[in-house]
């Protein structure tokens, strides 16, 4: 029988997670570079930016783990991740404006160059945590010229571009989850189907009813309502009342008799 628990995990294979990880790691470095303790003594700006980036990353992880048993929870967590990225984008846009710099246009050559950069496919497999850390280090190095640029204006714009890509991918992922739910339902529907399959399997595994010793028709299990055997099971002919033969349950050891 098909398990009622749907597919879950596998978040490391998703590009939405990969670009979100790039955003998180770049944000940590950006905040260390741009907001030293003396300029951000309470840590509010860097704390909120890193917190938003971390929230996006971790909510994708949690959404993936809950995907098998709660589509509603999965969608809520993915939506929180997307909202966290939107919050983080606001911080970067504000930083650029505060420094009298523009957010790069989509037609800017630098924007187009970063937007054209892709991630490699991560195929999962054994020792996934180790292998993904190695993979992410390689992807961080690929984007390092932009995301780790010593010019914070360039870095902020580059992170915004990668961040927006992660956000769009998350939006598409949310749409696919909704579409899948509309087509096949969620955990409750799978659980209901699983129970029905279990009941059907029980019927298949049940031995066939015996044949009536008098007429050969299949018999039906009943319970005696009167007499000394009241409440006890017996086989009655499905041809009743034309055929009144019964066969008492074998566990009673009473054999066959005819009521006619």
N, C-alpha and C positions, 0 to 999 in steps of 0.2 A: 504493500500500500504506500501511496505517496505521503510523505510526512507533512503535517500541517504547518510546520515551521518553514517559512520561505527562505530564499537566499539572503545571506547577511555577510558582513565583513567585505573584504576585497577593496576597501577604500583606497589602499595604496595604488591600485591600478587606475584610479580615476584621475584624469587630467585636472579636474576641478580641485582635487586635493593637492596635486603637485604644484599648481600655480599658487594655491593658498599657502603652502609651505614656503615657497619662494618669497611670498609677501611677508610672512611672519619673520623669517630669518633676516630679511633685508630691513624690516622695521626695527628689529632689535639693534642692528648695527647703526641704523640711521639715528635712532634716539640716543645711543651712546655717543655718537659723533656730534650731534646738533644740540642736545640738551644736557650738558654737563651739570653736575650737582649744584654748582654756584648759580647757574642760570635757571635751574628748575629745582629749588631747594626742597619743595614738598613732593617732588616727583609726580605731580599731577598730570602734566602733559605727556611725558614719556610713559608713565604708568597706564594712562588711559589708551594711548596708541598701541602699546605692546599688549595691553589687556584685550583690546578689540581684535588685534591680529591673532592672539592666542585663542580667543573665543571662536573665531571663524574656523580655525584649524581643529580644535577639540570637538566642536559641535558636529563637524563632518564625521569625525571618528565615532562619536556616540550615535549619530543617526545611522551609520552603517551597521553598528552592532545591534540596533533595535529594529532594523529593517525586516528581520525574519518574523517578528511577532506583533509589531504595531506600526502600520503604515501611517497612522495619525501622528504618532510620536516622531517617526522618521521625518515626516514633512515639517513638523514644527521645528525640529532641530536644524534641518537644512535651511529653513526660513530664517532662523536665528543667525546661522552662519553667514547667510547672504546679507542680513541687516548689519552684522558686525563689520563686514567688508565695506558696506556703504558708510558706516560711521567713520571707519578708518580713512576712507577716501576724503571725507570732509576735513579731517585733520591735515592731510597733505595739501589739499586745495587752499585751506586757510593759511598754511605755512607759506606757500608760494605768494599769495596775495600780500601777506604781512611783510614779505621781503621784496614787494614791488616787482614780482615776476609773474609771467603768464603761465597758465597751464598749456602745454604744447597742443597745437591743433592736430587733428587727425590727419591733416594734409602735410604736416611737418615731416621731413625726411627722417628725422630721428625717431619720431613716433612710429612711422611705418616700418623702420628697420627693426625696432623692438617687437612690434606687433607680429612680424613675420617669423620671429624665432619660436621654435617648437621644443617640446620636451620629448625625450625618448620614451618608448613604451616600457613600462615596468611589468614584467610577466608573473610576478608573485613567486610561488614555490616555497621550498623549505628555507628555514633560517631567514624569514622575510624581514624581520626587524633589522638584522645586520645588513642584509643586501639592500634594503631601502635606504639606510643611512649612507651607504656607499654610493647609491644612485643619486641621492639628494645632494651629496657633496659635489658630484660631477655636474649636476644641473646648476647648482649655485655657481660653480666655476664658469659654466657656459655663459651665464648672465652677469657675471661679476663686473665686467667693464661698465655696465650701466647701473646695476643695482647697488654696487659697492663703490661707485664713483666718489672720489674725494670732494667733488663739487656737490654740495647738498642740493642745489637747484636741479642739477641733472639727475641725481639719485631720486629726488622726490618725484619728478616727472616720470622717470622710468618705473618706479614702484607703482605709481598710479596706473600706468598702462598694463602692467602685469596683474595688478589688483582688479582692474575692470574686466580683464579676461577671465579671471577666476570667478568673478561675479556673474558674468554671462553664462559660463559653463554650469554654474550652480543653478541658474535660472532654468537652463535646459534640462538639467537633472531633475529638478522639481517637477517640471512638466511631464517627463517620462514616468515618474512615480505616480502622478495623478492619472495619466493615461492608462497605466498598467492596472491601477486600482479600479478604474472604470470598466476595464475589460474582464478582469478575473477576481475582483474583490480583494480583501485583505485577509488577515489572520483568522477572523471569525468565520469567514466564508470557507477558508481552507479547513478549519477545524470541523465545521459542519459536514463538509464533504468527506473528511477523514472518518467521522463517526458513521456516516452512511455506508462508506466502503467497508468498515469493520462489521457492520450489521449484515451486509450482503455476503461477506466472507464467512460469517457464522452460519448463514443459511447454506452456503456451498459446502461447508464442512460437516453439516448435520447429515446423519445417515438417512436414506430415504424411508418413508413410512412403510410398514409391512402391507402385504396384500391381504384382502379379506379371505379367510379360509373357506367362506361359503360361496362368494360370487367373483372373487378375484379383483375387485375394485380396491383402490388405495384406501387405507384407513386413516383416521384422524384421532390425535391424542385428546382425550377428554378426562373429566373428573367425575366420579360417582357422586350423585346428589342425595341418594337415599340408600337404604339397606345397610348391611353390616360393613361394607367397604366404603362408606361415605367419605368423600374427600380424597380417596385414593385414585391414581391415574389408571386409565384403561384405554385401549384402542377401540374405536367405534367405526363401523363401516360408513363410508361417505354416501352409500346408497340408501341409508336409513330415510324413511321408514320402510321402504320396500324390502330392504335386507336389514335384519336386526342382529346380525352376528356381531359379537365383540371378541376382543382378544385382550385379556388383562395384561397389564405391564409385566414384562419378564422379571423385574425385580421382586414382584409379588409371588412368583412361582406358582401361579394358579392355573396356567394353561389356557385353553380355549373352550368357550361354551357358546351355545346358541340360545338367545332369549325368546325365539319364536316358539 
